[in-house]
């Protein structure tokens, strides 16, 4: 099952690849489920959008997407996030949802609000 989770992470990474100032990192927090989480870091001054604006756009879009609550927060639960980090948990994604999440995050990072 771990390989399935990594495939989901890899698909989302591919969707945001090449966006200026965007970097990705996969982490496996030392908590009960040991599932990979994807960290997407970006520079708001380059992207023209804040973490909160991205979270709102994802939440209010169709379909609604909710990222890990550690998005935009200081490190917590073994996830080294910060104010400019989106945290994507992949363990609850159903087949095909990873491509939707990747596309929507790419849209949010590339459309200036």
C-alpha positions in Angstrom: 0.0 0.0 0.0 2.9 2.4 0.7 3.8 2.3 -3.1 0.2 3.4 -3.9 0.6 6.4 -1.6 3.9 7.3 -3.2 2.4 7.1 -6.7 -0.3 9.6 -5.6 2.4 11.9 -4.3 4.4 11.6 -7.5 1.4 12.4 -9.7 0.7 15.6 -7.7 4.4 16.6 -7.8 4.3 16.2 -11.6 1.3 18.5 -11.8 3.2 21.4 -10.0 6.6 20.8 -11.6 8.1 23.7 -13.4 6.1 26.5 -11.6 8.6 29.2 -10.6 9.5 29.3 -6.9 7.6 26.0 -6.2 9.5 23.1 -4.6 8.2 19.8 -3.3 9.3 17.4 -0.6 7.8 14.1 0.6 7.9 13.4 4.3 6.6 10.5 6.3 5.8 11.8 9.8 6.5 9.7 12.8 2.9 9.3 13.7 0.7 6.2 13.7 0.0 5.7 10.0 3.4 6.5 8.5 1.9 7.7 5.3 3.8 10.0 3.0 2.7 13.6 2.9 3.6 16.0 0.2 4.9 19.5 1.1 4.5 22.1 -1.6 6.5 25.2 -0.8 6.3 28.5 -2.7 7.2 32.1 -2.6 4.0 34.2 -2.3 5.8 37.3 -3.7 6.6 35.3 -6.9 3.3 33.5 -7.2 1.2 36.5 -6.3 -1.0 34.5 -3.9 -0.9 33.5 -0.3 -1.3 30.1 1.4 -4.7 31.3 2.8 -5.9 32.4 -0.7 -4.9 29.0 -2.1 -6.7 27.1 0.7 -9.8 29.2 0.1 -9.7 28.7 -3.6 -9.4 24.9 -3.2 -12.1 24.8 -0.5 -14.6 26.9 -2.6 -13.9 25.3 -5.9 -15.6 22.3 -7.6 -14.9 19.8 -6.3 -14.1 21.2 -2.9 -10.6 20.2 -1.7 -9.4 20.4 1.9 -5.7 20.1 2.5 -4.0 18.9 5.7 -4.6 21.4 8.6 -0.8 21.8 8.9 -0.9 23.9 5.7 0.5 27.3 6.4 1.3 26.4 10.0 4.5 25.9 11.9 5.9 22.4 12.2 3.6 20.0 13.9 3.1 16.2 14.2 6.4 15.6 12.4 5.4 17.7 9.4 8.0 20.5 8.8 5.6 23.0 7.3 5.7 26.8 7.5 3.6 29.8 6.4 4.3 29.1 2.7 3.7 25.4 2.7 0.8 23.4 1.4 0.5 20.0 3.1 -1.2 17.3 1.0 -2.2 14.1 2.7 -2.8 11.4 0.1 -4.0 8.5 2.3 -7.8 9.3 1.8 -7.6 9.9 -1.9 -9.7 7.6 -4.1 -8.4 6.5 -7.6 -8.2 9.5 -9.9 -8.5 12.1 -7.2 -4.8 12.6 -7.1 -4.9 14.0 -10.7 -7.8 16.4 -9.7 -5.9 17.6 -6.6 -2.7 18.2 -8.6 -4.6 20.1 -11.4 -6.4 22.2 -8.9 -3.3 23.1 -6.9 -1.5 24.0 -10.1 -4.4 26.3 -11.0 -4.4 27.9 -7.6 -0.6 28.5 -7.7 -0.6 29.9 -11.3 -3.7 32.1 -11.2 -3.1 35.4 -9.5 -5.9 36.6 -7.4 
